[in-house]
Amino acid sequence: MTAKFIISHFIKNHEDIKNRKVRQQYGTVSGVIGIVVNLILFIIEIILGVLTNSIAIIGDAVHNLADVTSSIVTLVGFKLSNRPADKEHPFGHGRMEYISALVVSFLILVVGLQFVKTSFDRILHPQEVSYNIVTFLIIICAIPLKLWLSYFNKSLGKIINSATLEASGADALNDVAILGGVIISLAAGYAFKVDIDGYVGLVVAVFILLSGLSLVKETLNPLLGQAPDPELVKEIKTSVTKYDHILGIHDLIIHNYGPGRSMASLHAEVPYNISIMKIHEVIDRAEKELSKKLNMFIVIHMDPVYTDSKEVNDARKTVVKVLQQFPIVDSLHDFRIVGEGENKNLIFDIVISFDNKVTDEEEEKLKLDIDAAVKVEHPGYDTVITIDRDYTT
């Protein structure tokens, strides 16, 4: 039974992945299959573990039981994340999906810590393990089942861009490595009469802990406000500038309120001498069309720019030339000139990537250095500089 077969037969309108009800169906299918598979493995392994007195097998059985709990959390998470927006949560409850993935990660850590304790106890107080070929073969048969479950969850996760399902897929793949350790322990005991059960259990426990920590990091990032997908940023920039009279954009900020629940705000540069009513119609149409196309809420602010002033254009070229001396600066925007006569203020914003770690003092020094460099080109110019950060990198 393949992932494609299950999706096509059990998820109605499965291709409409932007539909929240369809996303919930994906989560439900993943959760139910995860519960069934892991519950079967738990029952089989807990019986085998007790009969053989193997801490490695019992540990993996307990891990499967934790996976059952994880699948239940996945089901609940998708259900809660699909709740409609309300007064307290105007952008909906989409982040519940991230929180459920975080809960899964902590459950993995709890299992790992408990397994460390149990394995140490077995190393300090060895017990006889009963080895037989039947147990060995049954554990081997569990590997392809876990591999399929990992593939299934990761496939669903990629289709709907779900951190929760991808975390479940990664956890199932970790189970394969754990089963490998159990098999090594059984093989060593059966073939060489060497008891490494406690040591294998400890290795498995460390593996579980590392997996849990990795998943915690991955699921915390969107909750803490990680940078948006570069492909999404590129698509927004390309799509907005295709509209008439929009010369460029800056100050793009994307807020993630959960899968399929994002908001973007940006400043669109438009000619200063165009009719307000005309450009408003363009901006309004761009907001509506792109919000629907990209499945996100988009707000566009208009920034008028001079396009036919020789003085402004020459001054801008001067500043662009000067900024080439400062590699830390990615771009400039909102450029304008204020004042009369020879002495004038050049007012503009510069953008610095978060890759460049600069202090407040260094920012002030950068402004002064740019101002001094501009004065070398044109002594009558003073600069008023605002430093922006690029929130899309």
TAVENBEL-V540268 format. One record per residue. OMEGA is omega in whole degrees, -180 to 180 (none if undefined). D_LAST is the distance of its C-alpha to the last C-alpha in whole Angstrom. Layout:
<<OMEGA,D_LAST> <OMEGA,D_LAST>>
This chain:
<<-176,41> <178,37> <-179,34> <180,35> <-179,38> <-179,37> <-176,35> <-176,37> <-174,40> <179,39> <-179,36> <-179,37> <-172,35> <-179,32> <-179,30> <-172,29> <177,26> <178,25> <-175,28> <179,28> <177,31> <177,31> <-180,28> <178,30> <177,33> <180,30> <179,30> <179,34> <179,35> <-178,32> <-179,34> <180,37> <178,37> <179,36> <-178,38> <-177,41> <-176,40> <178,39> <176,42> <180,45> <179,43> <-178,44> <-179,47> <-175,48> <-180,47> <177,48> <179,51> <-179,51> <179,50> <-179,52> <-178,55> <-178,54> <-179,53> <179,49> <180,47> <180,44> <179,45> <180,45> <179,42> <177,41> <178,43> <177,41> <177,38> <177,39> <176,40> <178,36> <175,35> <178,37> <179,36> <179,32> <177,33> <177,35> <178,32> <179,30> <-179,33> <-179,33> <179,29> <179,29> <-179,32> <-178,30> <-178,27> <177,29> <-178,31> <177,31> <177,29> <-176,31> <-178,32> <-177,30> <-174,27> <178,27> <177,24> <-175,26> <-175,26> <-178,23> <175,21> <178,25> <177,24> <-179,21> <178,24> <176,26> <179,24> <177,24> <177,28> <-179,28> <180,26> <176,29> <178,32> <179,31> <180,31> <178,34> <-180,36> <-180,35> <179,36> <-180,39> <175,40> <-180,39> <-178,42> <-179,44> <177,44> <180,45> <180,48> <177,49> <-179,48> <-178,51> <-177,53> <176,53> <-179,55> <178,56> <-180,54> <-177,56> <173,55> <-174,56> <-180,55> <178,54> <180,52> <-177,50> <180,50> <180,49> <178,46> <-179,45> <-179,45> <-176,42> <180,40> <178,40> <179,39> <177,36> <178,35> <-179,35> <177,34> <179,31> <-178,30> <-178,31> <178,29> <179,26> <179,27> <-180,27> <179,24> <-179,22> <-176,24> <179,23> <-177,20> <177,21> <-179,20> <-179,24> <178,25> <176,23> <178,24> <178,28> <179,28> <180,26> <179,29> <177,32> <176,31> <179,31> <178,34> <178,35> <179,35> <178,37> <176,40> <177,40> <178,41> <-180,43> <178,45> <180,45> <-180,47> <-178,49> <180,50> <-180,50> <-178,53> <-174,55> <-172,55> <-179,55> <180,56> <-178,53> <177,52> <-175,48> <-178,47> <-179,46> <177,44> <177,42> <180,42> <178,40> <178,38> <-179,37> <178,36> <179,34> <179,32> <-179,32> <179,30> <178,28> <180,27> <179,27> <178,24> <-180,22> <176,22> <180,22> <-178,18> <-177,17> <177,19> <-175,18> <180,14> <178,14> <-179,17> <177,15> <180,12> <180,9> <-178,6> <178,7> <-180,9> <179,7> <177,11> <178,11> <-180,9> <-179,11> <179,14> <-179,14> <-179,14> <-177,16> <-178,19> <-176,19> <175,20> <-178,22> <-180,24> <172,27> <176,27> <-173,23> <-178,22> <178,18> <173,15> <-179,13> <176,12> <178,11> <-180,10> <179,11> <-179,13> <178,14> <-179,18> <180,19> <180,19> <-178,20> <-179,20> <177,17> <178,16> <173,14> <-178,15> <176,15> <179,17> <179,19> <-178,21> <178,24> <-176,28> <-171,29> <178,33> <-180,32> <178,34> <-179,32> <-178,34> <-178,33> <177,29> <179,29> <179,31> <-179,28> <-179,25> <179,27> <179,27> <180,24> <-176,23> <-176,26> <-178,25> <176,21> <179,22> <-177,24> <-175,23> <180,19> <178,21> <-179,19> <-175,20> <177,19> <-177,20> <177,20> <-179,21> <174,23> <179,22> <178,25> <177,25> <179,28> <-176,29> <178,32> <-180,33> <-179,34> <-179,33> <-179,30> <179,29> <180,30> <179,29> <178,25> <179,26> <-179,27> <178,24> <178,22> <-180,24> <-176,24> <176,20> <177,21> <-175,22> <-177,19> <-179,16> <-178,14> <-179,14> <-177,12> <173,14> <178,16> <-178,17> <-177,20> <177,23> <-180,26> <178,30> <177,32> <180,35> <179,39> <-176,40> <-177,39> <-177,37> <177,34> <172,31> <-177,27> <-180,25> <176,21> <172,18> <-176,15> <178,12> <179,10> <176,7> <175,7> <179,8> <-179,11> <-180,14> <178,16> <177,19> <180,20> <179,23> <177,21> <179,19> <179,23> <179,24> <178,21> <-179,22> <179,26> <178,25> <179,24> <180,27> <180,29> <177,28> <-180,28> <176,32> <180,33> <-177,32> <-174,34> <-177,35> <-178,36> <167,32> <-177,31> <171,27> <-169,25> <172,22> <-180,19> <176,16> <173,13> <176,9> <-176,6> <-180,6> <-179,4> <none,0>>
